[in-house]
Each structure stands twice: as structure tokens, then as C-alpha cells.
Amino acid sequence: MLSAVTRFPVAGLSLAVETRHAAGNPALLFAHGFGQTRGAWTATATALAATGCRCVTFDSRGHGESDRLAGGDYHMDQFADDLVQLARAQPQPPILIGASMGGLLGLLVAGEMTPSPFRALVLVDITPRWETAGVERILAFMQAHPDGFADYAEAAEQIAVHMPQRRERKSEQQLRPLLREGADGRLRWHWDPALLTGVVRESERYQPALQAAAAKVDVPVLLLSGGRSDVVSGDTVSEFLQLVPHACHVDLPHATHMVAGDANDAFTREVAHFVQGLDSPADSRQRAGAAQTQ
């Protein structure tokens, strides 16, 4: 499926946005996690576009090919505003598919805005309250290599250590969109280092607001969690389902927090099933709140 990459203006910046099957229906808007790029969705967006969906992926501000904020003063509300603008730019309210940070932003927006700019939510391994140890592990990796890497092989080695569940190491071709070469010739991650202060510093204080927003969400919701995740747990899932009793929950037992990367076929299948079920309310409600193991 061919895709088109454009620049989308938001508050003085521009975001890299990739659209597959521009004339498709329904519209799916994919929001990646902290430190990721739109490339995290390539396989799923390509597969769903082939079934007739309009699939829109993008790099969040400070990530990938999108602009960085001068001064590096990033805040969660900026990312939320960007997401709202992208949603409103779609031909109809999109189904938001958000991983980690992207899911939290979608949850916040859907709960606080009336009407919601989203037709439905797919939350990928994230709940309003998360396990701190898992998040700290991710942040430790992001902060571990401030001087970058000598070459792509060194970067691939460090990723393999961080994600031992992946059988294949990333190739240079796969790593190129994730790394930038500095003036010193060393390769550094694509994200703005300033993200590790502003957004991370205020994330914990957003938990009460996220819980309050979740309780007000009235669109269909699917929570896809990784059975081996250290960010989402049985306790946080149970709390979420109490806040959003109409939500569906599916557990992918072999996936970690990186659900789409660890179990992409199963992940894509569950998203497709949920999207198709939106036109059959009785079927969707029948699955509501039911944890399933694939």
C-alpha cells in the first residue's frame, strides 16, 4: 500500500505525517509512545490500509522527522493539542490507536473534550496508573547513551540487550530512521533530549487527571496489554476496567510493553476485529470488560 508523507503545522512547528489509503474508511489515527516514531506502526498501518482503512501515522513533536521545540520546554498539554488538531483534520472522527504516551494523550483528550474528537480508542499497554518500575526501566535506557554510538552495530547491540525478547537484531536500514548523525560523527537517538526533563517530570502528576478523564470516556474502548509487560499489570488493568466498565480488554501473553513490535500479527488482528465490531454494537458490548488470552 503506497503512502504519502506530508508536513502538518501545529503551533509554529510542523509534524511529519504519513497517510496510507487517503480515501479509505474508517479513519485510524496512530499515536506512538514516548521515544518512538511513526515507524512503530508501519506493519499494522500497512495491513489495515489494505483492508480499506485510512491509516494516519505521525511523529510527535520532538521525535523522528517532526520539528523540535526551540528551548526544549515540552509539556503534556502541547502533545494533547497536537493530537486534537490531527484528529480534527481527518475527514471524520478517527479511531485513535495509542501506545503508551500516545494512549494516555488519547484517554485524556477523550475524557476531557465533549464531544470527543475520536470515534473510539485503542489503548496499547497503558492505563491511567502505571507501574513505576517499568517506566523507570525504559527511561534508564533512554538516558543511558548521551554520547551516542560509534556505529549502527553498537546501537543494535544495546537495543538487543534492552529487548531480549526480540529474536532478530535491528538492521542498519531499520535503525536509520531512529538515529541521527551528529557533527562529531556519532549516532544519537532521534528524539530531543529535552523531552527527558519536561514531559517526564510532569507525567506522574497527570495520573489523577487521567483517572478522572477515564471515568468520563463514553466512546468504545479496547485495551490491549502485554502479558509480559512491566508497565501495565493485573492491578492497573482491573482499576482501569472499574473506571471504564464498557471497555474491552485483550491480553497478548507473549508481548512486553512493546506490544505492536513483539506480537504484531496478533495485535493487528485484534485491532481489525475491534474496528469491524464498531458497526455491530451488540457484538462489541458482548466483549466489554472481558479479558481474553490469544
C-alpha positions as CSV (number, residue, x, y, z in Angstrom):
1,M,0.0,0.0,0.0
2,L,1.5,3.3,-1.1
3,S,1.9,6.1,1.5
4,A,2.3,9.8,1.3
5,V,4.3,11.9,3.8
6,T,3.3,15.5,4.4
7,R,4.1,18.3,6.9
8,F,1.3,19.2,9.3
9,P,1.5,22.7,11.0
10,V,0.9,22.9,14.8
11,A,1.6,25.9,17.0
12,G,4.6,27.1,15.0
13,L,6.0,23.6,14.4
14,S,5.4,21.0,11.7
15,L,4.9,17.3,12.2
16,A,5.8,14.5,9.8
17,V,2.5,12.8,8.9
18,E,2.2,9.6,6.8
19,T,-1.1,8.6,5.3
20,R,-2.0,5.3,3.8
21,H,-5.2,4.9,1.7
22,A,-6.2,8.5,1.9
23,A,-9.7,7.8,0.6
24,G,-10.3,4.8,2.9
25,N,-12.9,4.5,5.6
26,P,-12.9,4.3,8.6
27,A,-10.1,6.7,9.6
28,L,-7.5,5.3,12.0
29,L,-5.1,7.8,13.7
30,F,-2.0,6.1,15.3
31,A,-0.1,7.9,18.2
32,H,3.2,6.3,19.1
33,G,4.8,6.0,22.5
34,F,7.4,8.2,24.2
35,G,10.7,7.9,22.3
36,Q,9.2,6.1,19.3
37,T,8.4,7.2,15.8
38,R,5.6,6.6,13.4
39,G,7.6,3.7,12.1
40,A,6.4,1.7,15.1
41,W,3.1,1.4,13.3
42,T,4.3,0.6,9.8
43,A,3.3,-3.1,9.7
44,T,-0.1,-2.6,11.3
45,A,-1.0,0.6,9.3
46,T,0.0,-1.1,6.0
47,A,-2.1,-4.2,6.8
48,L,-5.2,-2.2,7.8
49,A,-4.9,0.2,4.9
50,A,-5.0,-2.9,2.7
51,T,-8.4,-3.8,4.2
52,G,-9.8,-0.4,3.3
53,C,-9.0,1.8,6.3
54,R,-7.5,5.3,6.1
55,C,-4.4,4.9,8.3
56,V,-2.6,8.1,9.5
57,T,0.7,7.8,11.5
58,F,2.9,10.7,12.6
59,D,6.0,11.6,14.5
60,S,5.1,13.6,17.7
61,R,6.9,16.9,18.3
62,G,10.5,16.4,19.3
63,H,10.5,12.9,17.7
64,G,11.7,11.5,14.4
65,E,11.3,13.8,11.5
66,S,9.0,16.3,13.2
67,D,10.2,19.6,14.5
68,R,11.8,20.1,17.8
69,L,10.7,22.8,20.1
70,A,13.1,25.7,20.4
71,G,14.2,25.9,24.1
72,G,13.0,22.4,24.7
73,D,10.2,23.3,27.1
74,Y,7.9,20.4,26.3
75,H,4.6,19.8,28.2
76,M,1.9,17.1,28.0
77,D,-0.8,19.6,27.0
78,Q,1.2,20.5,23.9
79,F,1.2,16.9,22.7
80,A,-2.6,16.7,23.5
81,D,-3.3,19.8,21.5
82,D,-1.3,18.4,18.5
83,L,-3.3,15.2,18.7
84,V,-6.6,17.1,18.7
85,Q,-5.6,19.1,15.7
86,L,-4.6,16.0,13.8
87,A,-7.9,14.3,14.7
88,R,-9.9,17.3,13.5
89,A,-8.0,17.3,10.2
90,Q,-9.4,13.9,9.3
91,P,-12.5,13.5,7.1
92,Q,-14.4,12.0,10.0
93,P,-13.7,11.5,13.7
94,P,-10.9,8.9,13.7
95,I,-10.4,5.8,15.8
96,L,-7.3,6.6,17.9
97,I,-4.8,3.8,18.4
98,G,-2.3,5.0,21.0
99,A,0.6,3.2,22.6
100,S,1.9,4.2,26.0
101,M,2.2,8.0,25.9
102,G,0.0,8.1,22.8
103,G,-2.7,6.2,24.6
104,L,-2.5,8.4,27.6
105,L,-3.0,11.5,25.5
106,G,-5.9,9.9,23.7
107,L,-7.5,9.0,27.0
108,L,-7.0,12.5,28.4
109,V,-8.5,14.2,25.3
110,A,-11.4,11.8,25.0
111,G,-12.4,12.2,28.7
112,E,-12.0,16.0,28.8
113,M,-13.5,17.1,25.5
114,T,-17.2,16.9,24.7
115,P,-17.9,15.7,22.1
116,S,-14.8,13.5,21.9
117,P,-12.7,14.1,18.7
118,F,-12.3,10.3,18.5
119,R,-14.8,7.7,17.4
120,A,-13.2,5.1,19.6
121,L,-10.0,4.4,21.5
122,V,-7.5,1.5,21.3
123,L,-5.1,1.8,24.2
124,V,-1.9,-0.2,23.8
125,D,-0.4,-1.3,27.1
126,I,-1.2,1.7,29.1
127,T,-3.6,2.5,31.9
128,P,-4.2,5.8,33.9
129,R,-2.0,4.4,36.7
130,W,1.2,2.6,35.6
131,E,3.9,0.5,37.2
132,T,6.7,2.9,38.1
133,A,9.4,0.3,37.9
134,G,8.6,-0.4,34.2
135,V,8.7,3.2,33.3
136,E,11.9,3.8,35.1
137,R,13.5,0.9,33.2
138,I,12.5,2.5,29.9
139,L,13.8,5.9,30.9
140,A,17.1,4.4,32.1
141,F,17.7,3.0,28.7
142,M,16.8,6.4,27.0
143,Q,19.2,8.2,29.3
144,A,22.0,5.6,29.1
145,H,23.8,6.7,26.0
146,P,24.1,10.5,26.0
147,D,27.3,10.3,23.8
148,G,25.6,8.2,21.3
149,F,27.0,5.2,19.4
150,A,30.1,4.7,17.2
151,D,28.0,2.9,14.5
152,Y,24.7,1.1,13.9
153,A,26.1,-2.2,15.1
154,E,26.7,-0.8,18.5
155,A,23.2,0.7,18.6
156,A,21.7,-2.7,17.6
157,E,23.7,-4.4,20.4
158,Q,22.3,-2.1,23.0
159,I,18.7,-2.5,21.7
160,A,19.2,-6.3,21.9
161,V,20.2,-6.0,25.5
162,H,17.2,-3.8,26.3
163,M,14.7,-6.1,24.4
164,P,16.0,-9.7,24.8
165,Q,12.5,-10.9,23.7
166,R,13.2,-9.9,20.1
167,R,14.9,-12.7,18.2
168,E,16.3,-10.6,15.4
169,R,18.5,-7.6,15.8
170,K,17.6,-4.4,14.0
171,S,19.4,-3.9,10.7
172,E,21.1,-0.6,9.7
173,Q,18.2,0.1,7.4
174,Q,15.8,-0.3,10.3
175,L,17.9,1.9,12.6
176,R,18.5,4.8,10.2
177,P,15.1,6.5,11.0
178,L,15.8,6.1,14.7
179,L,19.3,7.7,14.8
180,R,20.8,11.0,13.8
181,E,24.5,11.6,13.0
182,G,25.9,14.5,14.9
183,A,28.7,16.9,14.0
184,D,31.1,14.6,15.8
185,G,30.1,11.6,13.6
186,R,28.4,9.7,16.4
187,L,24.9,8.4,16.2
188,R,22.3,9.6,18.7
189,W,18.6,8.8,19.1
190,H,16.1,10.7,17.0
191,W,14.3,12.3,20.0
192,D,15.1,15.7,21.5
193,P,17.0,15.1,24.8
194,A,15.0,17.9,26.4
195,L,12.0,15.5,26.3
196,L,13.6,13.6,29.2
197,T,13.1,16.6,31.6
198,G,9.8,18.4,30.8
199,V,7.5,15.6,29.9
200,V,8.9,13.0,32.2
201,R,9.0,15.4,35.2
202,E,5.3,16.2,35.0
203,S,4.0,12.7,33.9
204,E,3.4,11.4,37.5
205,R,1.2,14.4,38.4
206,Y,-1.0,13.7,35.5
207,Q,-2.2,10.4,36.9
208,P,-5.2,11.9,38.9
209,A,-6.3,13.8,35.8
210,L,-6.0,10.7,33.7
211,Q,-8.1,8.7,36.1
212,A,-10.7,11.4,36.2
213,A,-10.7,11.6,32.4
214,A,-11.0,7.8,32.0
215,A,-14.2,7.8,34.1
216,K,-15.8,10.2,31.7
217,V,-14.9,8.4,28.4
218,D,-18.1,7.4,26.6
219,V,-16.7,6.1,23.3
220,P,-15.9,2.4,22.7
221,V,-12.6,1.4,24.2
222,L,-10.2,-1.5,23.6
223,L,-7.3,-2.1,25.9
224,L,-4.6,-4.3,24.5
225,S,-2.0,-5.3,27.1
226,G,1.2,-7.3,27.0
227,G,1.2,-10.4,29.3
228,R,4.9,-9.8,30.0
229,S,4.6,-6.0,30.4
230,D,6.2,-4.4,33.4
231,V,4.4,-1.1,32.8
232,V,0.8,-2.5,32.9
233,S,-0.2,-5.1,35.5
234,G,-3.2,-7.1,36.5
235,D,-3.9,-4.5,39.2
236,T,-3.7,-1.5,36.9
237,V,-5.9,-3.2,34.3
238,S,-8.5,-4.0,37.0
239,E,-8.5,-0.4,38.1
240,F,-9.0,0.7,34.5
241,L,-11.9,-1.6,33.9
242,Q,-13.6,-0.2,37.0
243,L,-13.2,3.3,35.7
244,V,-14.3,2.4,32.2
245,P,-16.7,-0.6,32.6
246,H,-17.7,-0.6,29.0
247,A,-14.1,-1.2,27.8
248,C,-12.9,-4.4,26.2
249,H,-9.6,-5.9,27.4
250,V,-7.4,-8.4,25.5
251,D,-4.2,-9.7,26.9
252,L,-1.4,-10.8,24.4
253,P,0.5,-13.2,26.6
254,H,3.9,-13.2,24.8
255,A,4.2,-9.4,24.4
256,T,6.0,-7.0,26.7
257,H,5.2,-3.3,26.8
258,M,6.2,-3.1,23.1
259,V,3.1,-4.9,22.1
260,A,2.9,-4.0,18.4
261,G,6.6,-4.9,17.9
262,D,6.5,-8.1,19.9
263,A,3.3,-9.6,18.6
264,N,2.3,-7.6,15.5
265,D,0.2,-10.2,13.8
266,A,-1.9,-10.8,16.9
267,F,-2.0,-7.1,17.7
268,T,-3.2,-6.2,14.1
269,R,-5.8,-8.9,14.2
270,E,-7.3,-7.6,17.5
271,V,-7.4,-4.0,16.2
272,A,-9.1,-5.1,13.0
273,H,-11.6,-7.1,14.9
274,F,-12.4,-4.2,17.2
275,V,-12.7,-1.7,14.2
276,Q,-15.0,-4.1,12.4
277,G,-17.1,-4.6,15.5
278,L,-17.8,-0.9,15.9
279,D,-20.5,-1.3,13.3
280,S,-22.0,-4.1,15.4
281,P,-22.7,-2.6,18.9
282,A,-24.2,-5.8,20.2
283,D,-21.1,-7.7,19.4
284,S,-18.8,-5.0,20.9
285,R,-20.8,-4.8,24.1
286,Q,-20.8,-8.6,24.5
287,R,-17.0,-8.5,24.7
288,A,-16.9,-5.5,27.0
289,G,-14.7,-5.9,30.1
290,A,-13.7,-9.4,29.1
291,A,-10.1,-10.2,29.4
292,Q,-9.1,-12.6,26.7
293,T,-5.9,-14.6,26.0
294,Q,-4.8,-15.1,22.5
